[in-house]
Amino acid sequence: MIESVTWKSLKHSAISAGKWSLAATLFGTCLDLIKVIILTRLLKPTDFGLMAIATLVVTHFSTYSGLGTGPAIIQRQNVSRQQLSSIFWLNIFIALIIFAVICAITPLVTAFFREPLLSSIIPVMACSFLIMSPGNLVSWLLEKELHFALLSKQDIVIKVIEILVTIIGAFCMQSVWALVWGFLARSTAGSILYVWAGYSRWPLMFHFKWEDIRGFMRFGFFQMGECSIMDIGSRLDQLLIGKLLGTAELGFYNFAINQLIGPLSTFNQILSRVSFPIFACMQYDITGLRHSFLKMINLLSAINASLLFGLAGIAPLLIPLVFGAQWTPSVLLVQLLVMYSFIKCINEQIRSLVLAKGQADISFRWNLGLMFASALFIVSGAKQGGILGVAVALIVLMASALLASYIYMLKPIIGSSGKEYFTAIVKPAVSALLMGGCVWFVSSVSNHSYSWLTVEICGGVLIYLTLLWFTDRSLVLGLVAGAGYGREK
């Protein structure tokens, strides 16, 4: 009976967390769009360029903030007050070190880019580590306790404050410093809100012992190393394509993978953030873990397949109509890369399950091997077939990785469930492929107009929901029920 109540409580939390996180993300995206429209009229391109360089330097070090203790706290179910206090002071100490390192390398960065303003911008932005360090612990604990409604409300407030400070600064200063002060305003608002929300719930002590945190460090170091590898891997494809095929082909690839496909992967990021603490709560209940993971994969596949394969279907009409005829050569590339992105999103969710079981070393080794394999496949694909060869090679790599990840990572955790796992993926994918095919056929014979684009999108949604109703009715009913369920009390 206790297990049933726990599962119902976790289901309630998962649905509520997903709804709040999605709402906050959509709201933030709309505000970002408004900010960009206003700032592009007030600031110069060089201001955005300077901010991009400074942000790249500063955010790179965020991987090392806390030495990976945040995910370790979420994964471990019983953490004492003494351990939390020791981790808090460790975060303060690491923030001081990161700040000092960034200040030390600033002259090198300034000399490399030959931009004197960076010598003052980067150290000021590095203060964000000092500002955020008191609030980091609370943000991790709020995730651990599944307080995503509170986190999402805080995210909205933080985003509003950041944008107001940035826009007011742009009107007053009309320089890159408006972006810098907006960046610091976000860090300051976040730290204040987290501290205000958390330290009455989790009171800390002036206490530090290395023995308190030693048990977190193995998981933390592997997780930190994995994040570094994933950061490198996220840029590896573009570096290799630019080197092997030139900037023109890289431009088409970047347009396809970042400008068109990237925004459609937002749901995957939300689900990863929500699923990790939920799986950690269930890590000793293998039956419940298997059930919830398969449900999540089915939901993820249904949403991603509809968005990605729908994009592939409307691409022949969407790209030349909205972005211009010069991007028409990227249509086939987009249609290939949606398959790669769909499989990749499935693979990435296994990582949440592996980390929830405390197996950060396995996830680290997997991503290290995947990074080297990606390099080999990209080089081979580029030599054999240019940019389209790269896309095909990435599809083959991800399909192989999907099977390998089930055998070597998923099966040891949830047991033999290959039929259920692949059925959860294939059912919605087949419906989405059929829908995408119908939309593509209409795109190839229709007039290039926004009215036809609207008809195709609406028709695609109707076709997909109809097919899904006949192939996976339980999923549709679950989505309808979930839309009105999960409101936190």
JOLIN-V694988 format. One record per pair of residues at least 4 apart in sequence whose C-alpha atoms are under 6 Angstrom apart, sorted by the first residue. I is the first residue (numbers start at 1). J is the second residue. D is the distance in Angstrom with one decimal. If there is no record, write none. Layout:
i:j:d
I:J:D
I:J:D
//
This chain:
i:j:d
10:14:6.0
12:486:4.7
13:17:5.8
15:486:5.0
16:486:4.2
16:487:5.4
17:21:5.9
17:148:5.0
18:22:6.0
20:149:5.5
20:152:5.9
21:152:5.7
24:28:6.0
24:152:5.5
35:39:5.9
36:40:5.9
39:43:5.7
43:174:5.7
47:176:4.6
51:55:5.9
54:122:5.5
55:59:5.7
66:91:4.9
67:220:5.8
68:220:3.8
68:221:6.0
68:223:5.9
68:224:5.1
69:220:5.1
70:140:5.7
72:216:5.9
72:220:6.0
74:144:4.8
74:277:5.9
75:280:5.2
75:356:5.4
83:212:4.9
85:204:5.2
85:205:5.6
85:207:5.9
86:207:6.0
86:208:4.3
91:133:5.9
92:133:5.6
95:129:5.3
95:130:5.6
99:126:5.6
103:123:5.5
106:119:5.9
110:114:5.6
110:115:5.5
110:116:6.0
110:118:5.6
110:119:5.9
118:122:5.7
128:132:5.9
128:187:5.8
129:133:5.9
132:187:5.8
132:191:5.1
135:191:4.5
135:194:5.1
135:195:5.3
138:194:5.8
138:198:5.4
142:147:5.2
143:147:6.0
144:277:5.4
148:152:5.8
158:186:5.7
158:189:5.7
162:182:4.9
162:185:5.5
162:186:4.9
163:167:6.0
164:168:6.0
165:169:5.9
165:182:5.3
166:178:5.1
166:179:5.6
166:182:4.5
169:173:5.6
169:178:4.5
170:174:4.5
170:178:5.0
181:185:5.9
185:189:6.0
192:196:6.0
194:198:6.0
195:199:5.8
199:203:5.0
216:220:6.0
217:221:5.8
219:360:5.6
220:224:5.9
222:360:5.6
222:361:5.5
222:364:6.0
223:360:5.7
226:364:4.7
229:233:6.0
230:234:6.0
233:371:5.7
238:242:5.9
240:244:5.9
241:245:5.4
241:250:5.9
242:246:4.7
242:247:5.4
242:250:5.3
247:251:5.9
250:254:5.9
252:330:5.7
254:258:5.4
255:259:4.9
256:260:5.3
256:334:5.3
257:261:5.1
257:262:5.8
258:262:4.6
271:275:5.8
275:279:5.9
276:352:5.0
276:356:6.0
279:283:5.8
279:356:5.6
280:356:4.4
282:289:6.0
283:357:5.7
285:289:5.9
286:414:5.9
289:293:5.9
290:414:5.2
297:301:5.9
298:424:4.6
298:425:5.9
300:304:5.9
301:305:5.6
301:425:5.5
302:428:4.9
304:308:5.9
305:309:5.6
305:429:5.5
305:432:5.6
306:310:5.5
306:432:5.2
308:338:5.5
309:432:6.0
309:436:5.3
310:436:5.0
311:315:5.8
312:335:4.6
313:436:4.5
313:439:5.0
313:440:4.0
314:318:5.7
314:440:5.9
315:319:5.6
315:331:5.9
316:331:6.0
317:443:5.6
318:322:5.7
319:323:5.3
320:324:4.4
320:325:4.5
320:328:5.6
337:391:5.9
340:395:4.7
354:359:5.6
355:359:5.4
355:360:5.3
370:374:5.9
374:378:6.0
377:381:5.9
377:393:5.6
378:382:6.0
378:390:5.2
381:385:5.8
381:389:4.3
381:390:4.3
381:393:5.3
382:386:4.3
382:387:5.9
382:389:5.6
382:390:5.2
385:389:3.9
401:405:5.7
405:409:5.2
406:410:4.6
406:411:5.6
407:411:5.5
411:415:4.7
411:416:5.5
419:423:5.9
422:426:5.9
423:427:5.8
426:430:5.9
431:467:5.7
432:436:6.0
435:460:5.9
435:463:5.9
435:464:5.6
436:440:5.9
442:446:5.8
455:459:5.9
456:460:5.9
464:468:6.0
465:469:6.0
468:472:5.3
469:473:4.5
478:482:5.9
//
